[in-house]
Amino acid sequence: MRPGTWAERLHVSERTPQRRFRDETGAGLAEWRRRACVLHAVRLLSTGRPVAEVAADVGYASPGAFSTMFQQLVGAPPREFLNAGRPA
């Protein structure tokens, strides 16, 4: 559900749910969603699923866009991140 829908149902301005979410979590909705996607993606990737499949499962239109977001948050692309945890 988008924030505007929440606001309509609560009879508040559209900014109110956004402000309250940030106050409670310390993150905006978009940032929180990206972090949640990365956490879920790490679980999926650790099972051996391909990056392209995981990207689609967490809502990204392309593996490249997913990899960019992943690298921005984690500091390494998905494959490199997973390989860092495996013994040589």
PDB file with SEQRES, HELIX, SHEET and CRYST1 records, atoms N, CA, C and O in Angstrom:
SEQRES   1 A   88  MET ARG PRO GLY THR TRP ALA GLU ARG LEU HIS VAL SER          
SEQRES   2 A   88  GLU ARG THR PRO GLN ARG ARG PHE ARG ASP GLU THR GLY          
SEQRES   3 A   88  ALA GLY LEU ALA GLU TRP ARG ARG ARG ALA CYS VAL LEU          
SEQRES   4 A   88  HIS ALA VAL ARG LEU LEU SER THR GLY ARG PRO VAL ALA          
SEQRES   5 A   88  GLU VAL ALA ALA ASP VAL GLY TYR ALA SER PRO GLY ALA          
SEQRES   6 A   88  PHE SER THR MET PHE GLN GLN LEU VAL GLY ALA PRO PRO          
SEQRES   7 A   88  ARG GLU PHE LEU ASN ALA GLY ARG PRO ALA                      
HELIX    1 AA1 PRO A    3  LEU A   10  1                                   8    
HELIX    2 AA2 ARG A   15  THR A   25  1                                  11    
HELIX    3 AA3 LEU A   29  SER A   46  1                                  18    
HELIX    4 AA4 VAL A   51  ASP A   57  1                                   7    
HELIX    5 AA5 PRO A   63  VAL A   74  1                                  12    
HELIX    6 AA6 PRO A   78  ALA A   84  1                                   7    
CRYST1    1.000    1.000    1.000  90.00  90.00  90.00 P 1           1          
ATOM      1  N   MET A   1       0.850  -1.174   0.000  1.00  0.00           N  
ATOM      2  CA  MET A   1       0.000   0.000   0.000  1.00  0.00           C  
ATOM      3  C   MET A   1       0.900   1.243   0.000  1.00  0.00           C  
ATOM      4  O   MET A   1       1.884   1.302   0.737  1.00  0.00           O  
ATOM      5  N   ARG A   2       0.567   2.199  -0.805  1.00  0.00           N  
ATOM      6  CA  ARG A   2       1.372   3.420  -0.890  1.00  0.00           C  
ATOM      7  C   ARG A   2       1.025   4.363   0.263  1.00  0.00           C  
ATOM      8  O   ARG A   2      -0.072   4.289   0.816  1.00  0.00           O  
ATOM      9  N   PRO A   3       1.967   5.258   0.631  1.00  0.00           N  
ATOM     10  CA  PRO A   3       1.739   6.163   1.764  1.00  0.00           C  
ATOM     11  C   PRO A   3       0.484   7.020   1.611  1.00  0.00           C  
ATOM     12  O   PRO A   3      -0.185   7.311   2.602  1.00  0.00           O  
ATOM     13  N   GLY A   4       0.156   7.429   0.384  1.00  0.00           N  
ATOM     14  CA  GLY A   4      -1.048   8.249   0.171  1.00  0.00           C  
ATOM     15  C   GLY A   4      -2.313   7.523   0.589  1.00  0.00           C  
ATOM     16  O   GLY A   4      -3.244   8.133   1.116  1.00  0.00           O  
ATOM     17  N   THR A   5      -2.346   6.217   0.351  1.00  0.00           N  
ATOM     18  CA  THR A   5      -3.502   5.416   0.743  1.00  0.00           C  
ATOM     19  C   THR A   5      -3.598   5.337   2.266  1.00  0.00           C  
ATOM     20  O   THR A   5      -4.688   5.438   2.830  1.00  0.00           O  
ATOM     21  N   TRP A   6      -2.455   5.157   2.927  1.00  0.00           N  
ATOM     22  CA  TRP A   6      -2.444   5.143   4.387  1.00  0.00           C  
ATOM     23  C   TRP A   6      -2.983   6.459   4.922  1.00  0.00           C  
ATOM     24  O   TRP A   6      -3.806   6.481   5.838  1.00  0.00           O  
ATOM     25  N   ALA A   7      -2.515   7.545   4.346  1.00  0.00           N  
ATOM     26  CA  ALA A   7      -2.932   8.876   4.805  1.00  0.00           C  
ATOM     27  C   ALA A   7      -4.441   9.048   4.647  1.00  0.00           C  
ATOM     28  O   ALA A   7      -5.109   9.556   5.549  1.00  0.00           O  
ATOM     29  N   GLU A   8      -4.973   8.629   3.511  1.00  0.00           N  
ATOM     30  CA  GLU A   8      -6.419   8.743   3.285  1.00  0.00           C  
ATOM     31  C   GLU A   8      -7.195   7.958   4.333  1.00  0.00           C  
ATOM     32  O   GLU A   8      -8.173   8.458   4.888  1.00  0.00           O  
ATOM     33  N   ARG A   9      -6.767   6.750   4.601  1.00  0.00           N  
ATOM     34  CA  ARG A   9      -7.473   5.916   5.572  1.00  0.00           C  
ATOM     35  C   ARG A   9      -7.370   6.458   6.995  1.00  0.00           C  
ATOM     36  O   ARG A   9      -8.281   6.273   7.801  1.00  0.00           O  
ATOM     37  N   LEU A  10      -6.267   7.122   7.298  1.00  0.00           N  
ATOM     38  CA  LEU A  10      -6.065   7.671   8.646  1.00  0.00           C  
ATOM     39  C   LEU A  10      -6.576   9.105   8.775  1.00  0.00           C  
ATOM     40  O   LEU A  10      -6.592   9.674   9.866  1.00  0.00           O  
ATOM     41  N   HIS A  11      -6.999   9.688   7.629  1.00  0.00           N  
ATOM     42  CA  HIS A  11      -7.491  11.068   7.613  1.00  0.00           C  
ATOM     43  C   HIS A  11      -6.427  12.048   8.092  1.00  0.00           C  
ATOM     44  O   HIS A  11      -6.688  12.933   8.907  1.00  0.00           O  
ATOM     45  N   VAL A  12      -5.204  11.862   7.556  1.00  0.00           N  
ATOM     46  CA  VAL A  12      -4.087  12.760   7.860  1.00  0.00           C  
ATOM     47  C   VAL A  12      -3.436  13.159   6.541  1.00  0.00           C  
ATOM     48  O   VAL A  12      -3.761  12.614   5.486  1.00  0.00           O  
ATOM     49  N   SER A  13      -2.512  14.117   6.613  1.00  0.00           N  
ATOM     50  CA  SER A  13      -1.809  14.515   5.403  1.00  0.00           C  
ATOM     51  C   SER A  13      -0.903  13.380   4.937  1.00  0.00           C  
ATOM     52  O   SER A  13      -0.569  12.487   5.717  1.00  0.00           O  
ATOM     53  N   GLU A  14      -0.511  13.414   3.685  1.00  0.00           N  
ATOM     54  CA  GLU A  14       0.342  12.356   3.127  1.00  0.00           C  
ATOM     55  C   GLU A  14       1.721  12.328   3.798  1.00  0.00           C  
ATOM     56  O   GLU A  14       2.345  11.270   3.875  1.00  0.00           O  
ATOM     57  N   ARG A  15       2.186  13.446   4.268  1.00  0.00           N  
ATOM     58  CA  ARG A  15       3.501  13.521   4.921  1.00  0.00           C  
ATOM     59  C   ARG A  15       3.504  12.926   6.333  1.00  0.00           C  
ATOM     60  O   ARG A  15       4.554  12.503   6.818  1.00  0.00           O  
ATOM     61  N   THR A  16       2.355  12.889   6.992  1.00  0.00           N  
ATOM     62  CA  THR A  16       2.303  12.400   8.366  1.00  0.00           C  
ATOM     63  C   THR A  16       2.793  10.959   8.498  1.00  0.00           C  
ATOM     64  O   THR A  16       3.650  10.706   9.344  1.00  0.00           O  
ATOM     65  N   PRO A  17       2.301  10.000   7.714  1.00  0.00           N  
ATOM     66  CA  PRO A  17       2.826   8.634   7.843  1.00  0.00           C  
ATOM     67  C   PRO A  17       4.331   8.558   7.539  1.00  0.00           C  
ATOM     68  O   PRO A  17       5.056   7.785   8.167  1.00  0.00           O  
ATOM     69  N   GLN A  18       4.787   9.355   6.585  1.00  0.00           N  
ATOM     70  CA  GLN A  18       6.214   9.358   6.245  1.00  0.00           C  
ATOM     71  C   GLN A  18       7.042   9.870   7.426  1.00  0.00           C  
ATOM     72  O   GLN A  18       8.065   9.281   7.774  1.00  0.00           O  
ATOM     73  N   ARG A  19       6.601  10.956   8.032  1.00  0.00           N  
ATOM     74  CA  ARG A  19       7.318  11.507   9.196  1.00  0.00           C  
ATOM     75  C   ARG A  19       7.312  10.529  10.366  1.00  0.00           C  
ATOM     76  O   ARG A  19       8.336  10.320  11.016  1.00  0.00           O  
ATOM     77  N   ARG A  20       6.177   9.946  10.623  1.00  0.00           N  
ATOM     78  CA  ARG A  20       6.081   9.012  11.752  1.00  0.00           C  
ATOM     79  C   ARG A  20       6.927   7.765  11.516  1.00  0.00           C  
ATOM     80  O   ARG A  20       7.552   7.248  12.441  1.00  0.00           O  
ATOM     81  N   PHE A  21       6.943   7.286  10.274  1.00  0.00           N  
ATOM     82  CA  PHE A  21       7.764   6.119   9.959  1.00  0.00           C  
ATOM     83  C   PHE A  21       9.233   6.446  10.208  1.00  0.00           C  
ATOM     84  O   PHE A  21       9.954   5.665  10.829  1.00  0.00           O  
ATOM     85  N   ARG A  22       9.670   7.608   9.719  1.00  0.00           N  
ATOM     86  CA  ARG A  22      11.070   8.014   9.916  1.00  0.00           C  
ATOM     87  C   ARG A  22      11.376   8.186  11.410  1.00  0.00           C  
ATOM     88  O   ARG A  22      12.441   7.775  11.871  1.00  0.00           O  
ATOM     89  N   ASP A  23      10.463   8.783  12.158  1.00  0.00           N  
ATOM     90  CA  ASP A  23      10.665   8.975  13.600  1.00  0.00           C  
ATOM     91  C   ASP A  23      10.831   7.635  14.319  1.00  0.00           C  
ATOM     92  O   ASP A  23      11.664   7.506  15.217  1.00  0.00           O  
ATOM     93  N   GLU A  24      10.046   6.653  13.928  1.00  0.00           N  
ATOM     94  CA  GLU A  24      10.064   5.348  14.603  1.00  0.00           C  
ATOM     95  C   GLU A  24      11.226   4.461  14.162  1.00  0.00           C  
ATOM     96  O   GLU A  24      11.776   3.717  14.973  1.00  0.00           O  
ATOM     97  N   THR A  25      11.603   4.531  12.884  1.00  0.00           N  
ATOM     98  CA  THR A  25      12.615   3.598  12.354  1.00  0.00           C  
ATOM     99  C   THR A  25      13.969   4.237  12.109  1.00  0.00           C  
ATOM    100  O   THR A  25      14.984   3.545  12.026  1.00  0.00           O  
ATOM    101  N   GLY A  26      13.986   5.562  11.992  1.00  0.00           N  
ATOM    102  CA  GLY A  26      15.235   6.238  11.660  1.00  0.00           C  
ATOM    103  C   GLY A  26      15.545   6.207  10.176  1.00  0.00           C  
ATOM    104  O   GLY A  26      16.618   6.644   9.758  1.00  0.00           O  
ATOM    105  N   ALA A  27      14.632   5.702   9.382  1.00  0.00           N  
ATOM    106  CA  ALA A  27      14.838   5.607   7.929  1.00  0.00           C  
ATOM    107  C   ALA A  27      13.555   5.988   7.211  1.00  0.00           C  
ATOM    108  O   ALA A  27      12.455   5.815   7.735  1.00  0.00           O  
ATOM    109  N   GLY A  28      13.716   6.506   6.009  1.00  0.00           N  
ATOM    110  CA  GLY A  28      12.552   6.778   5.168  1.00  0.00           C  
ATOM    111  C   GLY A  28      12.016   5.470   4.592  1.00  0.00           C  
ATOM    112  O   GLY A  28      12.690   4.441   4.636  1.00  0.00           O  
ATOM    113  N   LEU A  29      10.802   5.520   4.053  1.00  0.00           N  
ATOM    114  CA  LEU A  29      10.196   4.312   3.491  1.00  0.00           C  
ATOM    115  C   LEU A  29      11.042   3.698   2.385  1.00  0.00           C  
ATOM    116  O   LEU A  29      11.228   2.481   2.358  1.00  0.00           O  
ATOM    117  N   ALA A  30      11.559   4.519   1.471  1.00  0.00           N  
ATOM    118  CA  ALA A  30      12.349   3.995   0.349  1.00  0.00           C  
ATOM    119  C   ALA A  30      13.638   3.340   0.851  1.00  0.00           C  
ATOM    120  O   ALA A  30      14.013   2.263   0.388  1.00  0.00           O  
ATOM    121  N   GLU A  31      14.303   3.988   1.789  1.00  0.00           N  
ATOM    122  CA  GLU A  31      15.544   3.428   2.343  1.00  0.00           C  
ATOM    123  C   GLU A  31      15.248   2.126   3.094  1.00  0.00           C  
ATOM    124  O   GLU A  31      15.980   1.147   2.948  1.00  0.00           O  
ATOM    125  N   TRP A  32      14.200   2.115   3.879  1.00  0.00           N  
ATOM    126  CA  TRP A  32      13.823   0.912   4.613  1.00  0.00           C  
ATOM    127  C   TRP A  32      13.517  -0.225   3.653  1.00  0.00           C  
ATOM    128  O   TRP A  32      13.918  -1.364   3.895  1.00  0.00           O  
ATOM    129  N   ARG A  33      12.803   0.071   2.552  1.00  0.00           N  
ATOM    130  CA  ARG A  33      12.470  -0.955   1.562  1.00  0.00           C  
ATOM    131  C   ARG A  33      13.732  -1.533   0.939  1.00  0.00           C  
ATOM    132  O   ARG A  33      13.846  -2.750   0.791  1.00  0.00           O  
ATOM    133  N   ARG A  34      14.690  -0.668   0.569  1.00  0.00           N  
ATOM    134  CA  ARG A  34      15.944  -1.162  -0.022  1.00  0.00           C  
ATOM    135  C   ARG A  34      16.669  -2.081   0.954  1.00  0.00           C  
ATOM    136  O   ARG A  34      17.170  -3.134   0.560  1.00  0.00           O  
ATOM    137  N   ARG A  35      16.726  -1.693   2.211  1.00  0.00           N  
ATOM    138  CA  ARG A  35      17.394  -2.536   3.217  1.00  0.00           C  
ATOM    139  C   ARG A  35      16.677  -3.873   3.377  1.00  0.00           C  
ATOM    140  O   ARG A  35      17.316  -4.921   3.479  1.00  0.00           O  
ATOM    141  N   ALA A  36      15.355  -3.829   3.397  1.00  0.00           N  
ATOM    142  CA  ALA A  36      14.587  -5.072   3.514  1.00  0.00           C  
ATOM    143  C   ALA A  36      14.827  -5.966   2.300  1.00  0.00           C  
ATOM    144  O   ALA A  36      14.944  -7.184   2.437  1.00  0.00           O  
ATOM    145  N   CYS A  37      14.901  -5.366   1.117  1.00  0.00           N  
ATOM    146  CA  CYS A  37      15.180  -6.134  -0.103  1.00  0.00           C  
ATOM    147  C   CYS A  37      16.542  -6.805  -0.018  1.00  0.00           C  
ATOM    148  O   CYS A  37      16.680  -7.972  -0.384  1.00  0.00           O  
ATOM    149  N   VAL A  38      17.550  -6.080   0.461  1.00  0.00           N  
ATOM    150  CA  VAL A  38      18.896  -6.646   0.567  1.00  0.00           C  
ATOM    151  C   VAL A  38      18.901  -7.807   1.558  1.00  0.00           C  
ATOM    152  O   VAL A  38      19.492  -8.850   1.278  1.00  0.00           O  
ATOM    153  N   LEU A  39      18.259  -7.646   2.699  1.00  0.00           N  
ATOM    154  CA  LEU A  39      18.229  -8.734   3.685  1.00  0.00           C  
ATOM    155  C   LEU A  39      17.570  -9.983   3.109  1.00  0.00           C  
ATOM    156  O   LEU A  39      18.064 -11.097   3.283  1.00  0.00           O  
ATOM    157  N   HIS A  40      16.462  -9.785   2.429  1.00  0.00           N  
ATOM    158  CA  HIS A  40      15.770 -10.918   1.808  1.00  0.00           C  
ATOM    159  C   HIS A  40      16.630 -11.508   0.690  1.00  0.00           C  
ATOM    160  O   HIS A  40      16.712 -12.728   0.549  1.00  0.00           O  
ATOM    161  N   ALA A  41      17.261 -10.660  -0.093  1.00  0.00           N  
ATOM    162  CA  ALA A  41      18.094 -11.119  -1.200  1.00  0.00           C  
ATOM    163  C   ALA A  41      19.286 -11.940  -0.710  1.00  0.00           C  
ATOM    164  O   ALA A  41      19.648 -12.940  -1.331  1.00  0.00           O  
ATOM    165  N   VAL A  42      19.892 -11.525   0.391  1.00  0.00           N  
ATOM    166  CA  VAL A  42      21.034 -12.280   0.937  1.00  0.00           C  
ATOM    167  C   VAL A  42      20.594 -13.703   1.275  1.00  0.00           C  
ATOM    168  O   VAL A  42      21.311 -14.664   0.996  1.00  0.00           O  
ATOM    169  N   ARG A  43      19.422 -13.830   1.871  1.00  0.00           N  
ATOM    170  CA  ARG A  43      18.908 -15.171   2.193  1.00  0.00           C  
ATOM    171  C   ARG A  43      18.717 -15.995   0.920  1.00  0.00           C  
ATOM    172  O   ARG A  43      19.100 -17.163   0.864  1.00  0.00           O  
ATOM    173  N   LEU A  44      18.117 -15.372  -0.106  1.00  0.00           N  
ATOM    174  CA  LEU A  44      17.875 -16.087  -1.356  1.00  0.00           C  
ATOM    175  C   LEU A  44      19.177 -16.446  -2.068  1.00  0.00           C  
ATOM    176  O   LEU A  44      19.332 -17.562  -2.563  1.00  0.00           O  
ATOM    177  N   LEU A  45      20.098 -15.509  -2.116  1.00  0.00           N  
ATOM    178  CA  LEU A  45      21.378 -15.749  -2.785  1.00  0.00           C  
ATOM    179  C   LEU A  45      22.171 -16.844  -2.078  1.00  0.00           C  
ATOM    180  O   LEU A  45      22.864 -17.626  -2.728  1.00  0.00           O  
ATOM    181  N   SER A  46      22.074 -16.903  -0.771  1.00  0.00           N  
ATOM    182  CA  SER A  46      22.847 -17.896  -0.010  1.00  0.00           C  
ATOM    183  C   SER A  46      22.380 -19.322  -0.285  1.00  0.00           C  
ATOM    184  O   SER A  46      23.079 -20.281   0.042  1.00  0.00           O  
ATOM    185  N   THR A  47      21.202 -19.462  -0.885  1.00  0.00           N  
ATOM    186  CA  THR A  47      20.716 -20.798  -1.250  1.00  0.00           C  
ATOM    187  C   THR A  47      21.210 -21.214  -2.627  1.00  0.00           C  
ATOM    188  O   THR A  47      20.921 -22.317  -3.091  1.00  0.00           O  
ATOM    189  N   GLY A  48      21.966 -20.315  -3.287  1.00  0.00           N  
ATOM    190  CA  GLY A  48      22.514 -20.639  -4.599  1.00  0.00           C  
ATOM    191  C   GLY A  48      21.684 -20.166  -5.781  1.00  0.00           C  
ATOM    192  O   GLY A  48      21.990 -20.488  -6.928  1.00  0.00           O  
ATOM    193  N   ARG A  49      20.640 -19.406  -5.504  1.00  0.00           N  
ATOM    194  CA  ARG A  49      19.807 -18.907  -6.611  1.00  0.00           C  
ATOM    195  C   ARG A  49      20.562 -17.871  -7.409  1.00  0.00           C  
ATOM    196  O   ARG A  49      21.344 -17.109  -6.839  1.00  0.00           O  
ATOM    197  N   PRO A  50      20.349 -17.819  -8.724  1.00  0.00           N  
ATOM    198  CA  PRO A  50      21.039 -16.840  -9.579  1.00  0.00           C  
ATOM    199  C   PRO A  50      20.632 -15.401  -9.239  1.00  0.00           C  
ATOM    200  O   PRO A  50      19.507 -15.138  -8.814  1.00  0.00           O  
ATOM    201  N   VAL A  51      21.571 -14.490  -9.436  1.00  0.00           N  
ATOM    202  CA  VAL A  51      21.333 -13.072  -9.143  1.00  0.00           C  
ATOM    203  C   VAL A  51      20.124 -12.558  -9.925  1.00  0.00           C  
ATOM    204  O   VAL A  51      19.304 -11.827  -9.370  1.00  0.00           O  
ATOM    205  N   ALA A  52      19.998 -12.926 -11.202  1.00  0.00           N  
ATOM    206  CA  ALA A  52      18.873 -12.444 -12.022  1.00  0.00           C  
ATOM    207  C   ALA A  52      17.536 -12.883 -11.434  1.00  0.00           C  
ATOM    208  O   ALA A  52      16.578 -12.109 -11.421  1.00  0.00           O  
ATOM    209  N   GLU A  53      17.468 -14.103 -10.955  1.00  0.00           N  
ATOM    210  CA  GLU A  53      16.230 -14.618 -10.365  1.00  0.00           C  
ATOM    211  C   GLU A  53      15.907 -13.891  -9.060  1.00  0.00           C  
ATOM    212  O   GLU A  53      14.759 -13.521  -8.813  1.00  0.00           O  
ATOM    213  N   VAL A  54      16.913 -13.694  -8.243  1.00  0.00           N  
ATOM    214  CA  VAL A  54      16.721 -12.992  -6.968  1.00  0.00           C  
ATOM    215  C   VAL A  54      16.298 -11.546  -7.223  1.00  0.00           C  
ATOM    216  O   VAL A  54      15.406 -11.030  -6.551  1.00  0.00           O  
ATOM    217  N   ALA A  55      16.937 -10.897  -8.190  1.00  0.00           N  
ATOM    218  CA  ALA A  55      16.581  -9.513  -8.532  1.00  0.00           C  
ATOM    219  C   ALA A  55      15.102  -9.406  -8.877  1.00  0.00           C  
ATOM    220  O   ALA A  55      14.415  -8.498  -8.409  1.00  0.00           O  
ATOM    221  N   ALA A  56      14.614 -10.332  -9.696  1.00  0.00           N  
ATOM    222  CA  ALA A  56      13.199 -10.325 -10.078  1.00  0.00           C  
ATOM    223  C   ALA A  56      12.307 -10.602  -8.868  1.00  0.00           C  
ATOM    224  O   ALA A  56      11.258  -9.978  -8.709  1.00  0.00           O  
ATOM    225  N   ASP A  57      12.723 -11.525  -8.030  1.00  0.00           N  
ATOM    226  CA  ASP A  57      11.920 -11.879  -6.856  1.00  0.00           C  
ATOM    227  C   ASP A  57      11.762 -10.722  -5.876  1.00  0.00           C  
ATOM    228  O   ASP A  57      10.728 -10.613  -5.216  1.00  0.00           O  
ATOM    229  N   VAL A  58      12.763  -9.861  -5.771  1.00  0.00           N  
ATOM    230  CA  VAL A  58      12.661  -8.739  -4.830  1.00  0.00           C  
ATOM    231  C   VAL A  58      12.161  -7.463  -5.503  1.00  0.00           C  
ATOM    232  O   VAL A  58      12.171  -6.391  -4.898  1.00  0.00           O  
ATOM    233  N   GLY A  59      11.720  -7.585  -6.770  1.00  0.00           N  
ATOM    234  CA  GLY A  59      11.020  -6.477  -7.404  1.00  0.00           C  
ATOM    235  C   GLY A  59      11.828  -5.594  -8.330  1.00  0.00           C  
ATOM    236  O   GLY A  59      11.364  -4.513  -8.693  1.00  0.00           O  
ATOM    237  N   TYR A  60      13.024  -6.013  -8.730  1.00  0.00           N  
ATOM    238  CA  TYR A  60      13.835  -5.203  -9.634  1.00  0.00           C  
ATOM    239  C   TYR A  60      13.631  -5.660 -11.073  1.00  0.00           C  
ATOM    240  O   TYR A  60      13.554  -6.858 -11.346  1.00  0.00           O  
ATOM    241  N   ALA A  61      13.545  -4.701 -11.992  1.00  0.00           N  
ATOM    242  CA  ALA A  61      13.304  -4.993 -13.400  1.00  0.00           C  
ATOM    243  C   ALA A  61      14.528  -5.589 -14.081  1.00  0.00           C  
ATOM    244  O   ALA A  61      14.409  -6.292 -15.084  1.00  0.00           O  
ATOM    245  N   SER A  62      15.715  -5.302 -13.526  1.00  0.00           N  
ATOM    246  CA  SER A  62      16.927  -5.830 -14.155  1.00  0.00           C  
ATOM    247  C   SER A  62      17.936  -6.241 -13.091  1.00  0.00           C  
ATOM    248  O   SER A  62      17.983  -5.646 -12.014  1.00  0.00           O  
ATOM    249  N   PRO A  63      18.742  -7.257 -13.389  1.00  0.00           N  
ATOM    250  CA  PRO A  63      19.792  -7.649 -12.452  1.00  0.00           C  
ATOM    251  C   PRO A  63      20.796  -6.522 -12.219  1.00  0.00           C  
ATOM    252  O   PRO A  63      21.347  -6.398 -11.126  1.00  0.00           O  
ATOM    253  N   GLY A  64      21.034  -5.703 -13.239  1.00  0.00           N  
ATOM    254  CA  GLY A  64      21.974  -4.588 -13.106  1.00  0.00           C  
ATOM    255  C   GLY A  64      21.504  -3.564 -12.086  1.00  0.00           C  
ATOM    256  O   GLY A  64      22.295  -3.101 -11.265  1.00  0.00           O  
ATOM    257  N   ALA A  65      20.235  -3.209 -12.129  1.00  0.00           N  
ATOM    258  CA  ALA A  65      19.687  -2.246 -11.169  1.00  0.00           C  
ATOM    259  C   ALA A  65      19.746  -2.827  -9.757  1.00  0.00           C  
ATOM    260  O   ALA A  65      20.079  -2.119  -8.807  1.00  0.00           O  
ATOM    261  N   PHE A  66      19.427  -4.100  -9.622  1.00  0.00           N  
ATOM    262  CA  PHE A  66      19.505  -4.760  -8.323  1.00  0.00           C  
ATOM    263  C   PHE A  66      20.943  -4.773  -7.810  1.00  0.00           C  
ATOM    264  O   PHE A  66      21.192  -4.446  -6.649  1.00  0.00           O  
ATOM    265  N   SER A  67      21.890  -5.148  -8.669  1.00  0.00           N  
ATOM    266  CA  SER A  67      23.301  -5.217  -8.268  1.00  0.00           C  
ATOM    267  C   SER A  67      23.825  -3.856  -7.828  1.00  0.00           C  
ATOM    268  O   SER A  67      24.584  -3.761  -6.864  1.00  0.00           O  
ATOM    269  N   THR A  68      23.421  -2.801  -8.537  1.00  0.00           N  
ATOM    270  CA  THR A  68      23.836  -1.446  -8.173  1.00  0.00           C  
ATOM    271  C   THR A  68      23.317  -1.082  -6.790  1.00  0.00           C  
ATOM    272  O   THR A  68      24.071  -0.581  -5.955  1.00  0.00           O  
ATOM    273  N   MET A  69      22.036  -1.331  -6.542  1.00  0.00           N  
ATOM    274  CA  MET A  69      21.442  -1.037  -5.240  1.00  0.00           C  
ATOM    275  C   MET A  69      22.135  -1.862  -4.161  1.00  0.00           C  
ATOM    276  O   MET A  69      22.466  -1.336  -3.098  1.00  0.00           O  
ATOM    277  N   PHE A  70      22.355  -3.132  -4.418  1.00  0.00           N  
ATOM    278  CA  PHE A  70      23.001  -4.033  -3.454  1.00  0.00           C  
ATOM    279  C   PHE A  70      24.387  -3.514  -3.105  1.00  0.00           C  
ATOM    280  O   PHE A  70      24.754  -3.441  -1.933  1.00  0.00           O  
ATOM    281  N   GLN A  71      25.154  -3.153  -4.128  1.00  0.00           N  
ATOM    282  CA  GLN A  71      26.517  -2.669  -3.900  1.00  0.00           C  
ATOM    283  C   GLN A  71      26.519  -1.357  -3.116  1.00  0.00           C  
ATOM    284  O   GLN A  71      27.379  -1.154  -2.259  1.00  0.00           O  
ATOM    285  N   GLN A  72      25.578  -0.474  -3.397  1.00  0.00           N  
ATOM    286  CA  GLN A  72      25.504   0.791  -2.658  1.00  0.00           C  
ATOM    287  C   GLN A  72      25.272   0.559  -1.165  1.00  0.00           C  
ATOM    288  O   GLN A  72      25.838   1.263  -0.328  1.00  0.00           O  
ATOM    289  N   LEU A  73      24.443  -0.422  -0.837  1.00  0.00           N  
ATOM    290  CA  LEU A  73      24.125  -0.665   0.562  1.00  0.00           C  
ATOM    291  C   LEU A  73      25.133  -1.572   1.272  1.00  0.00           C  
ATOM    292  O   LEU A  73      25.420  -1.379   2.454  1.00  0.00           O  
ATOM    293  N   VAL A  74      25.663  -2.548   0.557  1.00  0.00           N  
ATOM    294  CA  VAL A  74      26.514  -3.558   1.183  1.00  0.00           C  
ATOM    295  C   VAL A  74      28.001  -3.270   0.979  1.00  0.00           C  
ATOM    296  O   VAL A  74      28.836  -3.660   1.795  1.00  0.00           O  
ATOM    297  N   GLY A  75      28.318  -2.588  -0.111  1.00  0.00           N  
ATOM    298  CA  GLY A  75      29.721  -2.295  -0.397  1.00  0.00           C  
ATOM    299  C   GLY A  75      30.373  -3.274  -1.344  1.00  0.00           C  
ATOM    300  O   GLY A  75      31.561  -3.149  -1.644  1.00  0.00           O  
ATOM    301  N   ALA A  76      29.617  -4.245  -1.821  1.00  0.00           N  
ATOM    302  CA  ALA A  76      30.123  -5.226  -2.779  1.00  0.00           C  
ATOM    303  C   ALA A  76      28.948  -5.728  -3.606  1.00  0.00           C  
ATOM    304  O   ALA A  76      27.821  -5.772  -3.111  1.00  0.00           O  
ATOM    305  N   PRO A  77      29.193  -6.109  -4.863  1.00  0.00           N  
ATOM    306  CA  PRO A  77      28.105  -6.680  -5.657  1.00  0.00           C  
ATOM    307  C   PRO A  77      27.676  -8.034  -5.080  1.00  0.00           C  
ATOM    308  O   PRO A  77      28.429  -8.640  -4.317  1.00  0.00           O  
ATOM    309  N   PRO A  78      26.494  -8.509  -5.428  1.00  0.00           N  
ATOM    310  CA  PRO A  78      25.969  -9.741  -4.824  1.00  0.00           C  
ATOM    311  C   PRO A  78      26.926 -10.937  -4.910  1.00  0.00           C  
ATOM    312  O   PRO A  78      27.157 -11.609  -3.905  1.00  0.00           O  
ATOM    313  N   ARG A  79      27.473 -11.204  -6.072  1.00  0.00           N  
ATOM    314  CA  ARG A  79      28.363 -12.373  -6.213  1.00  0.00           C  
ATOM    315  C   ARG A  79      29.606 -12.244  -5.340  1.00  0.00           C  
ATOM    316  O   ARG A  79      30.014 -13.202  -4.682  1.00  0.00           O  
ATOM    317  N   GLU A  80      30.196 -11.073  -5.338  1.00  0.00           N  
ATOM    318  CA  GLU A  80      31.409 -10.832  -4.540  1.00  0.00           C  
ATOM    319  C   GLU A  80      31.107 -10.952  -3.048  1.00  0.00           C  
ATOM    320  O   GLU A  80      31.902 -11.504  -2.288  1.00  0.00           O  
ATOM    321  N   PHE A  81      29.963 -10.435  -2.641  1.00  0.00           N  
ATOM    322  CA  PHE A  81      29.550 -10.509  -1.245  1.00  0.00           C  
ATOM    323  C   PHE A  81      29.428 -11.962  -0.808  1.00  0.00           C  
ATOM    324  O   PHE A  81      29.913 -12.336   0.260  1.00  0.00           O  
ATOM    325  N   LEU A  82      28.785 -12.775  -1.624  1.00  0.00           N  
ATOM    326  CA  LEU A  82      28.607 -14.180  -1.264  1.00  0.00           C  
ATOM    327  C   LEU A  82      29.928 -14.946  -1.288  1.00  0.00           C  
ATOM    328  O   LEU A  82      30.164 -15.802  -0.435  1.00  0.00           O  
ATOM    329  N   ASN A  83      30.789 -14.644  -2.258  1.00  0.00           N  
ATOM    330  CA  ASN A  83      32.069 -15.335  -2.348  1.00  0.00           C  
ATOM    331  C   ASN A  83      32.990 -14.972  -1.179  1.00  0.00           C  
ATOM    332  O   ASN A  83      33.851 -15.768  -0.805  1.00  0.00           O  
ATOM    333  N   ALA A  84      32.821 -13.792  -0.604  1.00  0.00           N  
ATOM    334  CA  ALA A  84      33.652 -13.365   0.528  1.00  0.00           C  
ATOM    335  C   ALA A  84      33.396 -14.244   1.752  1.00  0.00           C  
ATOM    336  O   ALA A  84      34.281 -14.401   2.593  1.00  0.00           O  
ATOM    337  N   GLY A  85      32.205 -14.813   1.858  1.00  0.00           N  
ATOM    338  CA  GLY A  85      31.881 -15.631   3.007  1.00  0.00           C  
ATOM    339  C   GLY A  85      32.249 -17.092   2.845  1.00  0.00           C  
ATOM    340  O   GLY A  85      32.096 -17.873   3.784  1.00  0.00           O  
ATOM    341  N   ARG A  86      32.740 -17.482   1.655  1.00  0.00           N  
ATOM    342  CA  ARG A  86      33.083 -18.881   1.400  1.00  0.00           C  
ATOM    343  C   ARG A  86      34.582 -19.100   1.546  1.00  0.00           C  
ATOM    344  O   ARG A  86      35.381 -18.234   1.187  1.00  0.00           O  
ATOM    345  N   PRO A  87      34.954 -20.241   2.064  1.00  0.00           N  
ATOM    346  CA  PRO A  87      36.394 -20.526   2.165  1.00  0.00           C  
ATOM    347  C   PRO A  87      37.007 -20.720   0.794  1.00  0.00           C  
ATOM    348  O   PRO A  87      36.344 -21.198  -0.127  1.00  0.00           O  
ATOM    349  N   ALA A  88      38.270 -20.352   0.655  1.00  0.00           N  
ATOM    350  CA  ALA A  88      38.957 -20.442  -0.637  1.00  0.00           C  
ATOM    351  C   ALA A  88      39.386 -21.864  -0.932  1.00  0.00           C  
ATOM    352  O   ALA A  88      39.979 -22.125  -1.979  1.00  0.00           O  
TER     353      ALA A  88                                                      
END                                                                             
